[in-house]
Amino acid sequence: MAKIRLPELAEGVDKAVVSFWHKDIGETISKGDDLVEMLTDKATFNVPAPVSGKLSSKSAEEGQEIKVGDIMGCIEEESK
């Protein structure tokens, strides 16, 4: 199970708001796919999938503010 975390942001920025999820729980995802759009005071950006698999959970809801490093969800990795 791979955890989706809010990555490091610009200097002095340590939190962002979940704008919307591009994928729903159970959807198949390829590594690098856009998963969730995030907003800060100065930028809008997408967090990509760290691995391929299926989105198994979302722990950050749309409109929720989260900090760098917080877990936003999990991906059940594909079998190799």
Secondary structure by P-SEA (a helix, b strand, c coil): cccccccccccccccccccccccccccccccccccbbbbcccbbbbbccccccccccccccccccccccccccccccccc
